[in-house]
Amino acid sequence: MTVKRTLLVFVVIVGAIAAAFVPRLAAQGTPAVKTPRIYIFENGHIKGLDTQLFGLKREEIKGGTDFVNVSYLIVHPKGTLQFDAGGIPDREFKGGPVTEGVMSADKPLVPQIESTGYKIPNITFFAMSHYHSDHTANANLFAASTWIVQKAERDYMFNEKPAGIIQPATYSALRDAKTRILNHEDLDVFGDGTVRIVSTPGHTPGHQVLFVRLANFGPVVLAGDLYHFPEEAALDRVPGFDVDAAQTRSSRAKVQALLKQTGAKLWIEHDLATHAPLPKAPKFVD
């Protein structure tokens, strides 16, 4: 065989291997994006809460008082990060809408994630803003991901008798998950400054928000429950059930400084007005 023919055979073989390998990577959910994007998942609504829980009178709120419940998948060239996990577990869906107390939802989470082309077992990282049950419903599904959590939050979640708005059974599988524990720290998730966990304790001991720098839309902060209504920021009101109101105000000041520094938009996670105009999965914001 001549050298030229040998090289040709080698190129053909390498090409065949590559052709077989690339679809397999895609099937595993490996990102094929050049810049970060955010998929928004609809996890239902929360209705009927007393606004005084949040330090607000009804007449002080300009819009409606019902909440939307959402979660997000951030896709980065180096991996994926699921942020929060909804309020009603997928196992409760039997073909129609589900209502549990003040929470209701029309669709489960898993099909929404799969509509984006990504598979839950292959999601790189999982993080929650905090441990309240309207954010943890499907957390157990992400036990194969690396869980990013503040130490104070994890310690409370696995306390012998955690109390409050909490359902330990929804996240019990995370106890043995591969975990990146932070000690009231921020974290540059992918090492390039575009996706950052920001420590914001106060609402819970280890509450955290997520900063994402998008190339077209611009930077955003996924605020979890740092705020529930925009009026909390305008009127300096703190929910009565926050574990440390002073800490909440300090965390809000930190995030407001970040917004000013970066020009980021604040996405209040339960705010219907924030999310109504945003595209939902399988569409995305980039």
Solvent accessible surface area in square Angstrom, and as a share of the most:
residue,aa,sasa,rsa
1,M,162,0.72
2,T,90,0.52
3,V,120,0.69
4,K,169,0.71
5,R,136,0.50
6,T,66,0.38
7,L,106,0.53
8,L,108,0.54
9,V,56,0.32
10,F,126,0.52
11,V,95,0.55
12,V,93,0.54
13,I,93,0.47
14,V,69,0.40
15,G,38,0.37
16,A,61,0.47
17,I,111,0.56
18,A,47,0.36
19,A,66,0.51
20,A,71,0.55
21,F,88,0.37
22,V,93,0.53
23,P,79,0.50
24,R,121,0.44
25,L,54,0.27
26,A,62,0.48
27,A,68,0.53
28,Q,72,0.32
29,G,6,0.06
30,T,63,0.37
31,P,19,0.12
32,A,101,0.78
33,V,19,0.11
34,K,194,0.82
35,T,59,0.34
36,P,7,0.04
37,R,53,0.19
38,I,0,0.00
39,Y,8,0.03
40,I,0,0.00
41,F,0,0.00
42,E,62,0.28
43,N,10,0.05
44,G,10,0.09
45,H,68,0.30
46,I,9,0.04
47,K,107,0.45
48,G,71,0.68
49,L,51,0.25
50,D,81,0.42
51,T,10,0.06
52,Q,130,0.58
53,L,79,0.39
54,F,5,0.02
55,G,30,0.29
56,L,2,0.01
57,K,117,0.49
58,R,123,0.45
59,E,140,0.63
60,E,48,0.21
61,I,9,0.05
62,K,194,0.82
63,G,43,0.42
64,G,60,0.58
65,T,34,0.20
66,D,60,0.31
67,F,7,0.03
68,V,13,0.07
69,N,2,0.01
70,V,2,0.01
71,S,0,0.00
72,Y,0,0.00
73,L,0,0.00
74,I,0,0.00
75,V,0,0.00
76,H,3,0.01
77,P,55,0.35
78,K,140,0.59
79,G,3,0.03
80,T,1,0.01
81,L,0,0.00
82,Q,0,0.00
83,F,0,0.00
84,D,0,0.00
85,A,0,0.00
86,G,2,0.02
87,G,5,0.04
88,I,8,0.04
89,P,10,0.06
90,D,27,0.14
91,R,147,0.54
92,E,62,0.28
93,F,30,0.13
94,K,174,0.74
95,G,85,0.81
96,G,29,0.28
97,P,105,0.66
98,V,22,0.12
99,T,98,0.57
100,E,66,0.30
101,G,73,0.71
102,V,75,0.43
103,M,27,0.12
104,S,33,0.21
105,A,5,0.04
106,D,104,0.54
107,K,83,0.35
108,P,35,0.22
109,L,3,0.01
110,V,39,0.23
111,P,73,0.46
112,Q,18,0.08
113,I,0,0.00
114,E,78,0.35
115,S,55,0.36
116,T,18,0.11
117,G,49,0.47
118,Y,19,0.07
119,K,87,0.37
120,I,15,0.08
121,P,93,0.59
122,N,65,0.33
123,I,4,0.02
124,T,54,0.32
125,F,41,0.17
126,F,0,0.00
127,A,0,0.00
128,M,9,0.04
129,S,0,0.00
130,H,2,0.01
131,Y,8,0.03
132,H,13,0.06
133,S,15,0.10
134,D,17,0.09
135,H,1,0.00
136,T,0,0.00
137,A,4,0.03
138,N,8,0.04
139,A,0,0.00
140,N,47,0.24
141,L,76,0.38
142,F,1,0.00
143,A,33,0.26
144,A,78,0.60
145,S,2,0.01
146,T,20,0.12
147,W,1,0.00
148,I,1,0.00
149,V,5,0.03
150,Q,0,0.00
151,K,97,0.41
152,A,31,0.24
153,E,4,0.02
154,R,51,0.18
155,D,74,0.38
156,Y,58,0.22
157,M,3,0.01
158,F,35,0.15
159,N,74,0.38
160,E,166,0.74
161,K,173,0.73
162,P,29,0.18
163,A,68,0.53
164,G,67,0.64
165,I,82,0.42
166,I,17,0.09
167,Q,102,0.45
168,P,56,0.35
169,A,71,0.55
170,T,12,0.07
171,Y,0,0.00
172,S,61,0.39
173,A,41,0.32
174,L,0,0.00
175,R,127,0.46
176,D,132,0.68
177,A,13,0.10
178,K,152,0.65
179,T,42,0.24
180,R,121,0.44
181,I,85,0.43
182,L,3,0.02
183,N,98,0.50
184,H,90,0.40
185,E,83,0.37
186,D,66,0.34
187,L,24,0.12
188,D,59,0.30
189,V,19,0.11
190,F,15,0.06
191,G,59,0.57
192,D,75,0.39
193,G,25,0.24
194,T,24,0.14
195,V,0,0.00
196,R,67,0.24
197,I,0,0.00
198,V,3,0.01
199,S,4,0.03
200,T,1,0.00
201,P,18,0.11
202,G,0,0.00
203,H,3,0.01
204,T,0,0.00
205,P,34,0.21
206,G,2,0.02
207,H,0,0.00
208,Q,2,0.01
209,V,0,0.00
210,L,0,0.00
211,F,0,0.00
212,V,0,0.00
213,R,103,0.38
214,L,4,0.02
215,A,67,0.52
216,N,118,0.60
217,F,72,0.30
218,G,18,0.17
219,P,21,0.13
220,V,0,0.00
221,V,0,0.00
222,L,0,0.00
223,A,0,0.00
224,G,0,0.00
225,D,6,0.03
226,L,2,0.01
227,Y,3,0.01
228,H,5,0.02
229,F,9,0.04
230,P,62,0.39
231,E,17,0.08
232,E,0,0.00
233,A,47,0.37
234,A,85,0.66
235,L,75,0.37
236,D,80,0.42
237,R,75,0.27
238,V,20,0.11
239,P,4,0.02
240,G,74,0.71
241,F,68,0.28
242,D,17,0.09
243,V,82,0.47
244,D,57,0.30
245,A,45,0.35
246,A,76,0.59
247,Q,63,0.28
248,T,1,0.01
249,R,103,0.37
250,S,72,0.46
251,S,6,0.04
252,R,14,0.05
253,A,63,0.49
254,K,85,0.36
255,V,0,0.00
256,Q,75,0.33
257,A,61,0.47
258,L,14,0.07
259,L,25,0.12
260,K,182,0.77
261,Q,149,0.66
262,T,27,0.16
263,G,56,0.53
264,A,11,0.09
265,K,113,0.48
266,L,43,0.21
267,W,8,0.03
268,I,8,0.04
269,E,0,0.00
270,H,2,0.01
271,D,21,0.11
272,L,89,0.44
273,A,77,0.60
274,T,28,0.16
275,H,2,0.01
276,A,69,0.54
277,P,106,0.66
278,L,18,0.09
279,P,49,0.31
280,K,47,0.20
281,A,20,0.16
282,P,80,0.50
283,K,139,0.59
284,F,72,0.30
285,V,8,0.05
286,D,44,0.23
